[in-house]
Amino acid sequence: MNKIFTFGDGYATGHIWPEWPQILQALLPEYQIVNTAGIGAGAEFLVSGLIDLLPNMHHQQAIVQWPQANRFDKLLQDQSWDSTISNDSVYHFNRVRDTQKREWWLSSTSDSVKLYHEHYVQSSQGHRRLEIFKTLVTHTLNQIDCGTVYTSTQDQEFYSRQTRFITTRQSQIQPSPVVHFYWIVEKILPKLTAQVDQSRLVMLEVLINKINWVPYDPNRESIWQDIVRKLHPKSQQMYKVQN
């Protein structure tokens, strides 16, 4: 099975509701979407995951959604960071294991992380680091013939603030699945070689727009799985008859 590797931060994890990697999988069932995004992730976590998967990415496709430069990705090797993590008012929960079972803490909000960026790194060096990561990743993936779409969290955030999404975006940092759907269709799919079945695309558009999406809905997984089931060819025919 062909694969599409996706990398990003909380805009790609699907923790609030389905986001673009999950929607992409629904649109391309003949592909395996390998998603290694992390809530609050920075470029180091993203690139580390990419390096781990590199042997499987030859002649495949990837989507890299670059995060903001002020993130902090800590690879944990002992308990010395436990106090700092537990005192982070936002990301105290955010211990993440990568594909190699290494444990990371991903954050951007604690006082120690802010001090790190404000004093030890500063904004110009942080942005320079991000540009270095981008350059190295681009050259590496070109060498293995991995067709890659590059975008960023900032790009999607700007996209989601269009006036046409005023009533559908909602107030979460990550926009609703409605916005993610159009982001995929308009900004990502045209750059991939994968071909989407148009009837499937139209049906998914209808189904996503029908839902009154609630952030962190306890039933969000079952709601999404019900949508995916309706996209099955047999279910599509039944759905068209009933509607």
N, C-alpha and C positions, 0 to 999 in steps of 0.2 A: 504494500500500500504506500502511495506517495504521502509525504509528510509536509506540513507547514509548521515551522518553529516560530513561536511568538514570545516576545520578551517585553516586559514593561513593569509598571508599578501598580498602584491601586486602581488605575483606570483600566486594567486588564485582568484583574483577579476574579471578578464576578462575586465579590463578597457582599455587596449591597443588593444587587439584582444581576441578571445576565448582562455581561458587557461584550465588547467586540470579539474577543476570542471564542466565547461560547456561541455567539451569533454566527460567527464564521464557520464553526463546526456544523451548525444546523444547516447552513447554506451549502456546505461542501461535504456531504456524508461519505464520499468516496476518498476523502483525505483524512489523515490523522493529524489533528491539531495538537502539537506538543507545546503546552503553555507553562512557562516557568516564572510568571510574574509574581511579585510580592508586594503586599501593602506597604507603602512608604519606602519602597526600594530605591536605591540609588544606582549609579552607573557601575560601581564595583560589583555589586551583587548580580546585576544584569550580565556583565561581561564574564564573571566567574561561571555563571550558569551556561553561557554560550560556549565557553571553552570546554566545559564538561561534555557538552553535546556535539562538539565539533566533528568527531569521527562519524556521526550519523547524518551530518548535514551536507555531505558531498552531493552535488547535482539536485538538491532539494530547493525549497523556498523558505524564506524567513521574513518576519515582520518585526522590526526593532523600533519600539516606542521609547525614545530616550526620555529619562526623567529629569527633574530639576537638579541643578548643581549643588544645592545646599543639603542634600541627603547625607546620611551617615550609615554605612553598612559595617557592622562589627561582627567578625568571625569569632565566635566564642570558643575558648579552649579550656576555661576553668570557671570558677564561680566568682571571680573578682569583680565582675560587672553586675552581679545580681542586685546590689543596692541601687546603682544608677538606673537599671532597667525598671525596678519596682517603683521608683520615684518619678518616672516619666508619666505625666498626667494623661497623655494621649496614647503612647505606644508601649505601655507597660506589658501589654499582652503579646507583643509582636515578635515572638521568637519563631523563626522559620527554618525548616530543614530543606536543604537543596537536594538535587537528584542523587548526590553522593552521601546523603545523611549527615552532612555537616550542619551544625546549628549556627544560625545568624541572628543578630538582633538588628532590626531595621527601624530607623527613627530620623527625625529632623527637629524635634521640639524640646527635648530636655535642656536644662541650663548648661550642662557640660557639652552637649553637641553644639549648641549655639555659640558657646565660648570657643570651641574648636574652629568653627567657621569664621567667627568674627575676628579672632586674634591669631590663631596659628596658621590658618589657610588664607582667609580673606576671599572676597568675591572674585577678584581677578584670577587668582590661582585656581579657585574652584572651577571657574568656567574654562580655564586652560586645561585642566585635568579632563574635563568632559570632552573637549575638542580632541585631545590625544586619544581617549578611548574610542571616539567616533572614527578617527583616522585609522587606527590599528584594526578595528573591527571591519571596516570597509575593505581594506586591503586583504585581510585574512579571508573573508567570505568570497571575495573576487577570485582568490587563488583556488578555491575548491568549487567554483562554478555554482555557488548558491545564490540564486536570484533573490534579492533582498529589497524590501520596501522600508525606507527609513522615514520615521515621523517622530513626533514628540508629544509629551503630555501637554505642553504649552499649545501646540497646534490644535489638539482636540479640544482643549479648554476654549480657545478662541473660536473654533468652529461651533461649539455648543451654545455660544452666546448670541447667535444670530436671532433676529427678531422672530423668525418663523418658529422658533422653539420656545418662545416665552411661556406658553401654556403647558409644554410637555417636558421641558428640561428638568423641572423641580429644583429644590433648594440644596440638594446634596452637592458635595464637591465633585463627585463623579456623576455625570448626567444620567438620565433615565435610559432604559433600553431602546426607547423610540429614537433618541439621538444617536446612540451607538449603532443602530441599524443603518441609518442614513450615512453615518460616518464611514461604515464599511462599504456601502454601495457606491458612494460618491468619491471617496478618497483612497480606498485600499484595493478593492476588486479591480479597478481599471489598470492597476500596476502589476497584478498577478497574472500568471499564465493560466491559472485554473479557470475553467468555464462553469458558470452557474446556470442551472436549469431555471429558465425565466418563470415558469409556472410556480416553481418552488419559491422563488424570490418574492413573487407577487403575493402568494399565500402567506408567507411569513410576515410580510409587511402588514397585511390585514390582521393577522393574529396578534402581532405585537401592539398594534395601535388599538386593538379592542380591550386590552388589559388596563385596568386602573392600577398602575404600578405603585406599590407601597415600599418604601425603603426598609430593608431588613425584615420583610414579611416572613414570618416563620414557615409559610407555605411556598416560598419563592421557588424552591427546588422542584416541588411537585407541579407547580404552575408551569414552569419551564419545560419539564418533561412531558406534560400534557400537550404543550405546543409542538414539541419535537415529534411526538407520536402522530399528530395530525398531519405532519409533513410527509409521512410515509405514503407512497403512491396509492395504496388501497384506501387509506384513511382520507386522502385528498378527495377521492371520488365520493366517498360517503359524506364528507363535509360539504362538498359542492351541492349535493342533492338536498341536504338538510337546510342549506342556507340559500 
